[in-house]
């Protein structure tokens, strides 16, 4: 049985680079203020990581942040705790 995915796996020699790895950092370095989804509520992963970082830093974090705000707060807390960078 052949599926539509089989033809993609066989004979498609194009390389699809993961935007989170590799030499092209343009996707990773985009300013959160420029994100098209930056005004949406933060993700569960962001909330969880913020909780961890804020506990380590001895700070409290607002639970109603946007994705962009959460990203900026994560960056600040990573700097303060020495994590992630």
C-alpha positions as CSV (number, residue, x, y, z in Angstrom):
1,X,0.0,0.0,0.0
2,X,1.4,3.4,-0.9
3,X,0.5,6.5,1.0
4,X,1.1,10.1,0.0
5,X,3.9,10.3,2.5
6,X,5.8,7.4,0.8
7,X,6.4,9.4,-2.4
8,X,7.8,12.3,-0.3
9,X,10.2,10.0,1.5
10,X,11.5,8.3,-1.6
11,X,12.9,10.5,-4.4
12,X,12.5,13.8,-2.6
13,X,16.2,14.9,-2.3
14,X,15.4,18.4,-0.9
15,X,16.8,19.1,2.5
16,X,14.5,20.7,5.0
17,X,16.6,22.3,7.7
18,X,15.1,22.6,11.2
19,X,14.8,26.4,11.9
20,X,15.8,25.8,15.5
21,X,19.2,24.4,14.5
22,X,21.8,25.1,11.9
23,X,23.6,28.1,10.7
24,X,20.5,30.3,9.8
25,X,19.6,31.9,13.0
26,X,17.2,34.5,11.6
27,X,14.2,32.5,12.9
28,X,15.6,32.2,16.3
29,X,16.7,35.8,16.6
30,X,13.5,37.4,15.7
31,X,12.4,40.1,18.2
32,X,9.3,39.0,20.1
33,X,7.7,42.3,19.3
34,X,7.7,41.3,15.6
35,X,6.1,37.9,16.1
36,X,2.8,37.6,14.3
37,X,1.5,35.5,17.2
38,X,3.2,37.5,20.0
39,X,-0.1,38.9,21.3
40,X,-1.5,35.4,21.9
41,X,-1.5,34.0,25.5
42,X,1.8,32.3,26.4
43,X,2.1,28.6,25.7
44,X,2.0,25.9,28.4
45,X,5.7,25.3,27.8
46,X,6.5,29.0,28.4
47,X,4.4,29.0,31.6
48,X,6.1,25.9,32.9
49,X,9.6,27.2,32.2
50,X,8.8,30.7,33.6
51,X,7.6,29.0,36.8
52,X,10.9,27.1,37.1
53,X,13.0,30.1,36.4
54,X,11.1,32.5,38.7
55,X,11.4,30.0,41.6
56,X,15.1,29.8,41.0
57,X,15.4,33.6,40.8
58,X,13.1,34.1,43.8
59,X,10.7,36.2,41.8
60,X,7.0,36.1,40.9
61,X,5.7,36.0,37.4
62,X,2.4,37.3,36.1
63,X,0.4,34.3,34.8
64,X,-1.4,36.3,32.1
65,X,1.5,37.1,29.8
66,X,1.5,37.1,26.1
67,X,3.9,34.9,24.1
68,X,6.1,37.9,23.4
69,X,6.0,39.1,27.0
70,X,6.8,35.6,28.3
71,X,9.7,35.3,25.9
72,X,11.2,38.5,27.1
73,X,10.7,37.5,30.8
74,X,12.3,34.1,30.1
75,X,15.3,35.9,28.6
76,X,15.6,38.2,31.6
77,X,15.3,35.3,34.1
78,X,17.8,33.2,32.2
79,X,20.3,36.0,32.4
80,X,19.6,36.4,36.2
81,X,19.9,32.7,36.9
82,X,22.6,31.8,34.4
83,X,20.5,29.3,32.6
84,X,19.9,28.7,28.9
85,X,22.5,31.0,27.3
